[in-house]
Amino acid sequence: MEMKKLIGNIMLTGGLIGGAISAARIPPMWGGVIGSLIIMGVGIVLRRRGEKEELHRATQKGSGGIQELERILTKAIEDVGEIMKIEEHNKVRESLSKVLEFLDGFAEKARPLRIESLKAYGQLMTAFSRAERSLNRAWSAYADGYEGEGRTYLEFGYEGLKETLNTLKSIE
């Protein structure tokens, strides 16, 4: 964790504890409550700045940001497209497991986008969660032997990943 985020978290925690203690007194120590709110506000600002700097560093390294998310989605779309060509349901389930494991880190890597735009982050994660849920349902259907249902949800997941990629590209 970066130093600004750490200091921000410490200030948030200290402000919260200080505010609770000040407010719990009878009569409340209003000066302490106001001071705690100021400390918490500074902590929030430091934490957000630390997250923004983390995003920019990750983008420069090529290990985060929109380009990394686009790479993950493109590979997942290609992999699901290949899975859709497979006929044997056990191979479909095994291949789908690998795709789901690959997509596992997507939500964590997308988190810094909420600093740039909360609305865009919400739209991206809504589309992604819909796609991921469909792929999980496809996996479950194949595991239970319901190939028709599995194929349907696999197609929903494929379309959902494409929608997620389009949503991501609209953020740029």
BATORLO-132549 format. One record per atom (N, C-alpha, C, O, CB): x, y, z; residue in one letter. Coordinates in steps of 0.2 Angstrom, whole numbers, padded with zeros to 4 digits, always signed. Glycine has a CB too. Example, Ala and Ser with C-alpha at 12.3 -4.5 7.8 and 13.67 -1.06 7.14 Angstrom:
BEGIN
+0066-0028+0039A +0062-0022+0039A +0066-0016+0039A +0071-0017+0042A +0057-0022+0045A +0064-0011+0035S +0068-0005+0036S +0064+0000+0039S +0067+0006+0040S +0070-0003+0029S 
This chain:
BEGIN
+0004-0006+0000M +0000+0000+0000M +0004+0006+0000M +0010+0006+0003M -0005+0000+0006M +0002+0011-0004E +0006+0017-0004E +0005+0021+0002E +0001+0021+0006E +0004+0021-0010E +0010+0026+0003M +0011+0030+0010M +0005+0034+0010M +0002+0035+0016M +0017+0034+0010M +0002+0038+0005K -0003+0042+0006K -0010+0038+0008K -0013+0041+0012K -0004+0046-0001K -0011+0033+0005K -0016+0029+0007K -0016+0026+0014K -0021+0027+0017K -0017+0023+0002K -0010+0024+0016L -0009+0022+0023L -0011+0028+0028L -0014+0027+0033L -0002+0019+0024L -0008+0033+0026I -0009+0039+0031I -0016+0041+0031I -0019+0043+0036I -0004+0045+0029I -0019+0041+0025G -0026+0042+0024G -0031+0038+0028G -0035+0040+0032G -0029+0042+0017G -0029+0031+0028N -0033+0026+0032N -0032+0027+0039N -0037+0027+0043N -0030+0019+0030N -0026+0029+0041I -0024+0030+0049I -0028+0036+0051I -0031+0036+0056I -0017+0031+0050I -0028+0041+0047M -0032+0047+0049M -0040+0046+0049M -0043+0048+0053M -0031+0053+0044M -0042+0042+0044L -0049+0040+0044L -0051+0037+0051L -0056+0038+0054L -0051+0036+0038L -0047+0032+0052T -0048+0028+0058T -0048+0032+0065T -0052+0031+0069T -0043+0022+0059T -0042+0036+0065G -0041+0040+0071G -0047+0045+0072G -0050+0046+0077G -0035+0044+0070G -0049+0048+0066G -0055+0053+0066G -0061+0050+0068G -0065+0052+0072G -0056+0056+0059G -0062+0044+0066L -0068+0040+0068L -0069+0038+0075L -0074+0039+0078L -0069+0034+0064L -0063+0036+0078I -0063+0034+0085I -0063+0040+0089I -0067+0041+0094I -0056+0031+0086I -0060+0046+0087G -0060+0052+0091G -0067+0055+0091G -0069+0058+0096G -0055+0057+0088G -0070+0055+0085G -0077+0057+0084G -0082+0053+0089G -0086+0056+0092G -0079+0057+0077G -0081+0047+0089A -0086+0043+0093A -0085+0044+0100A -0090+0045+0104A -0084+0035+0091A -0079+0045+0102I -0077+0046+0109I -0080+0053+0111I -0083+0054+0116I -0070+0046+0111I -0079+0058+0107S -0081+0065+0108S -0089+0065+0108S -0091+0069+0112S -0078+0070+0103S -0092+0062+0104A -0099+0062+0103A -0103+0058+0109A -0108+0059+0111A -0101+0060+0097A -0099+0053+0112A -0102+0049+0117A -0102+0052+0124A -0106+0050+0128A -0098+0042+0117A -0098+0057+0124R -0098+0061+0131R -0105+0065+0132R -0108+0067+0127R -0092+0066+0131R -0107+0066+0138I -0113+0069+0140I -0110+0075+0144I -0108+0075+0149I -0118+0065+0144I -0111+0081+0142P -0113+0083+0135P -0108+0082+0130P -0102+0082+0132P -0115+0091+0135P -0109+0081+0123P -0104+0080+0118P -0099+0085+0118P -0101+0091+0119P -0108+0079+0111P -0093+0083+0117M -0088+0088+0116M -0087+0090+0108M -0084+0087+0104M -0081+0085+0118M -0091+0095+0107W -0092+0097+0100W -0086+0099+0096W -0085+0098+0090W -0097+0103+0099W -0081+0102+0100G -0074+0104+0097G -0071+0097+0095G -0068+0097+0089G -0070+0107+0102G -0071+0092+0099G -0068+0086+0097G -0072+0083+0091G -0068+0080+0087G -0068+0081+0103G -0078+0083+0091V -0082+0080+0085V -0080+0084+0078V -0079+0081+0073V -0090+0081+0086V -0080+0091+0079I -0078+0094+0073I -0071+0093+0071I -0069+0092+0065I -0079+0102+0074I -0066+0093+0076G -0059+0091+0074G -0059+0084+0071G -0055+0083+0066G -0055+0091+0080G -0063+0080+0073S -0062+0073+0071S -0065+0073+0063S -0062+0069+0059S -0066+0068+0075S -0070+0077+0062L -0073+0077+0055L -0068+0080+0050L -0067+0078+0045L -0079+0081+0055L -0064+0085+0053I -0059+0088+0049I -0053+0083+0047I -0051+0082+0042I -0056+0094+0052I -0051+0079+0052I -0046+0074+0051I -0048+0069+0047I -0044+0067+0042I -0044+0071+0058I -0055+0067+0047M -0057+0062+0043M -0057+0064+0035M -0056+0061+0031M -0064+0059+0045M -0059+0071+0035G -0060+0074+0028G -0053+0074+0025G -0052+0072+0019G -0062+0081+0028G -0048+0076+0029V -0041+0076+0026V -0039+0069+0024V -0035+0067+0019V -0036+0079+0031V -0041+0064+0028G -0039+0057+0027G -0042+0054+0021G -0039+0051+0017G -0041+0052+0033G -0048+0056+0019I -0052+0054+0013I -0048+0057+0007I -0047+0054+0002I -0059+0057+0013I -0046+0064+0007V -0043+0067+0002V -0036+0063+0001V -0034+0062-0005V -0041+0074+0004V -0032+0062+0006L -0026+0058+0005L -0027+0052+0002L -0023+0050-0002L -0022+0058+0012L -0032+0048+0004R -0033+0041+0002R -0035+0042-0006R -0032+0038-0010R -0039+0038+0005R -0039+0046-0008R -0041+0047-0015R -0035+0049-0019R -0034+0046-0025R -0046+0052-0016R -0031+0053-0017R -0025+0055-0021R -0020+0049-0021R -0017+0048-0027R -0021+0061-0017R -0019+0045-0016G -0015+0039-0016G -0018+0034-0021G -0014+0031-0025G -0015+0036-0009G -0024+0034-0022E -0027+0029-0027E -0026+0031-0034E -0025+0027-0038E -0035+0028-0025E -0027+0038-0035K -0026+0041-0041K -0018+0040-0044K -0017+0038-0049K -0027+0048-0042K -0014+0041-0039E -0007+0040-0041E -0005+0033-0042E -0001+0031-0047E -0002+0042-0035E -0008+0028-0039E -0007+0021-0040E -0010+0019-0047E -0007+0015-0050E -0011+0017-0034E -0016+0022-0049L -0018+0020-0055L -0014+0023-0061L -0012+0019-0066L -0025+0024-0056L -0011+0029-0060H -0006+0032-0065H +0000+0027-0065H +0003+0026-0071H -0005+0039-0063H +0003+0025-0060R +0009+0021-0060R +0007+0015-0063R +0012+0012-0067R +0011+0020-0053R +0002+0011-0061A +0000+0005-0064A -0001+0006-0072A +0001+0001-0076A -0006+0002-0061A -0004+0011-0074T -0005+0012-0081T +0002+0013-0085T +0003+0010-0090T -0009+0018-0083T +0007+0017-0082Q +0013+0018-0085Q +0017+0011-0085Q +0021+0010-0090Q +0017+0023-0081Q +0016+0007-0080K +0020+0000-0080K +0016-0005-0085K +0019-0010-0087K +0020-0003-0073K +0010-0003-0087G +0007-0008-0091G +0003-0013-0088G +0001-0018-0090G +0011-0011-0096G +0003-0012-0081S +0000-0018-0077S -0007-0016-0074S -0010-0019-0070S +0004-0020-0071S -0010-0011-0077G -0017-0008-0074G -0020-0003-0079G -0017-0002-0085G -0016-0005-0067G -0025-0001-0077G -0028+0004-0082G -0032+0001-0087G -0033-0005-0088G -0023+0009-0085G -0035+0005-0092I -0039+0003-0097I -0036-0002-0102I -0040-0006-0104I -0042+0009-0101I -0030-0001-0103Q -0027-0005-0108Q -0026-0012-0105Q -0027-0017-0109Q -0020-0003-0110Q -0025-0013-0099E -0024-0020-0096E -0031-0023-0096E -0032-0029-0097E -0022-0019-0089E -0036-0019-0094L -0043-0022-0094L -0046-0024-0101L -0049-0029-0102L -0048-0017-0091L -0044-0020-0106E -0045-0021-0113E -0042-0028-0115E -0045-0032-0119E -0043-0015-0118E -0036-0029-0113R -0032-0035-0115R -0036-0041-0112R -0036-0046-0115R -0025-0034-0112R -0038-0040-0105I -0041-0046-0102I -0047-0048-0105I -0049-0054-0107I -0042-0044-0095I -0051-0043-0107L -0058-0044-0110L -0057-0047-0117L -0061-0051-0119L -0062-0037-0111L -0052-0044-0121T -0051-0047-0128T -0049-0054-0128T -0052-0058-0132T -0046-0043-0131T -0045-0056-0123K -0043-0063-0123K -0049-0067-0120K -0050-0073-0123K -0037-0064-0118K -0053-0065-0116A -0058-0069-0113A -0064-0070-0119A -0066-0075-0120A -0062-0065-0107A -0065-0065-0123I -0069-0065-0128I -0067-0070-0133I -0071-0074-0136I -0070-0058-0132I -0061-0070-0135E -0058-0075-0140E -0058-0082-0137E -0060-0087-0140E -0050-0073-0141E -0057-0083-0130D -0057-0089-0127D -0064-0092-0127D -0066-0098-0129D -0054-0089-0120D -0069-0088-0125V -0076-0090-0125V -0079-0092-0132V -0083-0096-0133V -0081-0085-0122V -0076-0088-0137G -0078-0089-0144G -0076-0096-0146G -0079-0100-0150G -0075-0084-0149G -0070-0098-0144E -0067-0105-0145E -0071-0110-0142E -0072-0115-0144E -0060-0105-0144E -0073-0108-0136I -0077-0113-0132I -0083-0115-0135I -0086-0120-0135I -0078-0111-0124I -0086-0110-0138M -0093-0111-0141M -0092-0116-0147M -0098-0118-0149M -0095-0104-0144M -0086-0117-0150K -0086-0122-0155K -0085-0129-0153K -0085-0134-0156K -0080-0120-0159K -0083-0130-0146I -0082-0136-0143I -0089-0140-0142I -0094-0137-0140I -0078-0136-0137I -0089-0146-0144E -0096-0150-0143E -0096-0154-0137E -0101-0154-0134E -0096-0155-0149E -0090-0157-0134E -0091-0161-0128E -0091-0157-0122E -0087-0152-0121E -0085-0165-0128E -0097-0158-0118H -0098-0154-0112H -0093-0154-0107H -0092-0149-0103H -0105-0155-0109H -0089-0159-0106N -0084-0159-0101N -0078-0155-0103N -0075-0151-0099N -0081-0166-0100N -0076-0154-0109K -0071-0150-0112K -0073-0143-0111K -0069-0138-0110K -0069-0152-0119K -0080-0142-0112V -0083-0135-0112V -0082-0132-0105V -0080-0127-0103V -0090-0135-0114V -0084-0137-0100R -0084-0135-0093R -0076-0133-0091R -0075-0129-0087R -0087-0140-0089R -0072-0138-0093E -0065-0137-0091E -0062-0130-0094E -0059-0126-0090E -0060-0142-0093E -0063-0129-0100S -0061-0123-0103S -0064-0117-0100S -0061-0111-0099S -0063-0123-0111S -0071-0117-0099L -0074-0112-0095L -0072-0110-0089L -0071-0104-0086L -0082-0113-0095L -0069-0115-0085S -0066-0114-0078S -0060-0110-0079S -0059-0106-0075S -0064-0121-0075S -0056-0111-0084K -0050-0107-0085K -0051-0100-0087K -0048-0096-0085K -0046-0111-0091K -0057-0099-0091V -0059-0092-0093V -0061-0089-0086V -0059-0083-0085V -0064-0092-0098V -0065-0092-0082L -0068-0089-0076L -0062-0087-0071L -0062-0082-0068L -0073-0093-0073L -0057-0092-0071E -0051-0090-0067E -0047-0084-0069E -0045-0080-0066E -0046-0096-0066E -0047-0084-0076F -0043-0078-0079F -0047-0072-0078F -0043-0067-0077F -0043-0079-0087F -0053-0072-0078L -0057-0066-0077L -0058-0064-0069L -0060-0058-0068L -0064-0067-0079L -0055-0068-0065D -0056-0067-0058D -0053-0060-0055D -0056-0057-0051D -0052-0073-0054D -0047-0058-0058G -0044-0052-0056G -0047-0046-0059G -0045-0040-0058G -0037-0052-0057G -0052-0046-0064F -0054-0041-0068F -0057-0035-0063F -0055-0029-0064F -0059-0043-0073F -0061-0037-0058A -0065-0032-0054A -0059-0029-0050A -0060-0023-0049A -0070-0036-0049A -0054-0032-0047E -0049-0029-0043E -0045-0024-0048E -0044-0018-0045E -0044-0034-0040E -0044-0026-0054K -0040-0021-0058K -0044-0015-0061K -0042-0010-0063K -0037-0025-0064K -0051-0016-0061A -0055-0011-0063A -0057-0005-0057A -0059+0000-0059A -0062-0013-0065A -0055-0007-0051R -0057-0003-0045R -0054+0004-0046R -0058+0009-0045R -0054-0006-0039R -0048+0005-0048P -0045+0012-0049P -0049+0016-0054P -0049+0023-0053P -0038+0012-0051P -0053+0014-0058L -0057+0018-0063L -0062+0022-0059L -0065+0027-0062L -0060+0013-0068L -0064+0020-0053R -0069+0023-0050R -0067+0030-0047R -0071+0035-0046R -0072+0019-0044R -0060+0031-0047I -0057+0037-0046I -0059+0042-0051I -0060+0048-0050I -0050+0037-0044I -0058+0040-0057E -0059+0044-0063E -0066+0046-0064E -0068+0052-0066E -0056+0040-0070E -0071+0041-0064S -0078+0042-0065S -0082+0036-0062S -0081+0031-0064S -0079+0042-0073S -0085+0038-0057L -0089+0033-0053L -0095+0030-0058L -0097+0024-0057L -0092+0036-0047L -0098+0035-0062K -0103+0032-0066K -0100+0027-0071K -0103+0022-0073K -0106+0038-0070K -0095+0029-0074A -0092+0024-0079A -0090+0018-0076A -0091+0012-0079A -0085+0027-0083A -0087+0018-0070Y -0085+0012-0066Y -0091+0008-0065Y -0091+0002-0066Y -0082+0014-0060Y -0097+0011-0063G -0103+0007-0062G -0106+0004-0068G -0108-0002-0068G -0108+0012-0059G -0106+0008-0074Q -0108+0005-0080Q -0104-0001-0082Q -0106-0006-0084Q -0108+0010-0085Q -0097-0001-0081L -0092-0006-0083L -0094-0012-0079L -0094-0018-0081L -0085-0004-0082L -0094-0011-0072M -0095-0017-0068M -0102-0020-0068M -0103-0026-0067M -0094-0015-0061M -0107-0016-0070T -0114-0019-0071T -0113-0024-0077T -0116-0029-0077T -0119-0013-0072T -0110-0021-0083A -0110-0026-0089A -0105-0032-0087A -0107-0037-0089A -0107-0021-0095A -0100-0031-0084F -0095-0036-0082F -0099-0041-0078F -0098-0047-0079F -0089-0034-0079F -0102-0039-0073S -0105-0044-0068S -0111-0048-0071S -0112-0054-0070S -0108-0040-0062S -0114-0045-0076R -0119-0048-0080R -0116-0054-0084R -0119-0060-0084R -0123-0043-0084R -0111-0052-0087A -0107-0057-0091A -0104-0063-0087A -0105-0069-0089A -0101-0054-0095A -0101-0061-0082E -0098-0066-0077E -0103-0071-0074E -0102-0077-0074E -0094-0063-0072E -0109-0068-0072R -0114-0072-0070R -0117-0077-0075R -0118-0083-0073R -0120-0067-0067R -0118-0075-0081S -0120-0079-0086S -0115-0085-0088S -0117-0090-0089S -0121-0075-0093S -0108-0083-0087L -0103-0088-0088L -0103-0093-0082L -0102-0099-0083L -0096-0085-0089L -0104-0091-0076N -0105-0095-0071N -0111-0100-0071N -0111-0106-0070N -0105-0091-0064N -0117-0097-0074R -0123-0101-0075R -0121-0106-0080R -0124-0112-0080R -0129-0097-0077R -0118-0104-0085A -0116-0109-0091A -0112-0115-0088A -0113-0121-0089A -0112-0106-0097A -0107-0113-0084W -0103-0118-0081W -0107-0123-0077W -0106-0129-0077W -0097-0115-0076W -0112-0120-0072S -0116-0124-0068S -0120-0129-0072S -0121-0135-0071S -0120-0120-0064S -0123-0126-0078A -0128-0130-0082A -0124-0136-0085A -0126-0141-0086A -0131-0126-0087A -0118-0134-0088Y -0114-0140-0091Y -0112-0145-0085Y -0112-0151-0087Y -0107-0137-0094Y -0110-0143-0079A -0109-0147-0074A -0114-0152-0072A -0113-0158-0070A -0106-0143-0068A -0120-0149-0073D -0126-0153-0071D -0129-0157-0077D -0134-0161-0077D -0132-0149-0068D -0126-0156-0083G -0128-0160-0089G -0133-0157-0093G -0136-0160-0098G -0130-0167-0087G -0135-0151-0092Y -0140-0147-0096Y -0136-0143-0101Y -0135-0137-0101Y -0144-0142-0091Y -0134-0147-0107E -0131-0143-0112E -0134-0138-0115E -0131-0133-0117E -0128-0148-0117E -0141-0138-0117G -0144-0133-0120G -0144-0127-0116G -0143-0121-0119G -0152-0135-0121G -0146-0127-0110E -0146-0121-0105E -0139-0119-0105E -0138-0112-0105E -0148-0123-0098E -0134-0123-0104G -0127-0121-0104G -0125-0117-0110G -0121-0112-0110G -0122-0127-0103G -0127-0119-0116R -0125-0116-0122R -0128-0109-0122R -0125-0104-0125R -0128-0120-0128R -0135-0108-0120T -0138-0102-0120T -0135-0097-0115T -0134-0091-0117T -0145-0103-0117T -0133-0099-0109Y -0129-0095-0105Y -0122-0093-0107Y -0120-0088-0106Y -0129-0098-0098Y -0119-0098-0111L -0113-0096-0114L -0113-0091-0119L -0109-0086-0119L -0110-0103-0117L -0118-0091-0123E -0119-0086-0128E -0121-0079-0124E -0118-0074-0126E -0125-0088-0133E -0125-0079-0119F -0126-0073-0115F -0120-0070-0112F -0119-0064-0113F -0131-0074-0109F -0116-0075-0110G -0109-0072-0107G -0105-0069-0112G -0101-0064-0111G -0106-0078-0103G -0104-0073-0118Y -0100-0070-0124Y -0103-0063-0126Y -0099-0059-0126Y -0101-0075-0130Y -0109-0062-0126E -0112-0056-0128E -0111-0051-0122E -0109-0045-0124E -0120-0056-0130E -0111-0053-0116G -0110-0048-0111G -0103-0046-0110G -0101-0040-0109G -0112-0052-0104G -0098-0050-0112L -0091-0048-0112L -0090-0043-0118L -0086-0039-0117L -0086-0055-0113L -0093-0044-0123K -0092-0039-0129K -0095-0033-0127K -0093-0027-0128K -0096-0042-0135K -0101-0033-0123E -0104-0027-0121E -0099-0023-0116E -0099-0017-0116E -0111-0028-0118E -0096-0027-0112T -0092-0024-0107T -0086-0021-0110T -0084-0016-0108T -0089-0030-0102T -0083-0024-0115L -0078-0021-0119L -0080-0015-0123L -0076-0010-0123L -0075-0026-0125L -0086-0015-0125N -0088-0009-0128N -0089-0003-0123N -0088+0003-0125N -0095-0010-0132N -0092-0005-0117T -0092+0000-0112T -0085+0003-0110T -0085+0009-0109T -0096-0003-0106T -0080-0002-0110L -0074+0000-0108L -0071+0005-0113L -0068+0010-0111L -0069-0006-0107L -0072+0004-0119K -0070+0008-0125K -0073+0015-0125K -0070+0020-0127K -0071+0005-0132K -0079+0015-0122S -0083+0022-0122S -0080+0026-0116S -0081+0032-0116S -0090+0020-0121S -0076+0023-0112I -0073+0027-0106I -0067+0031-0108I -0066+0036-0106I -0071+0022-0100I -0064+0028-0113E -0057+0031-0115E -0058+0038-0118E -0053+0041-0120E -0054+0027-0121E 
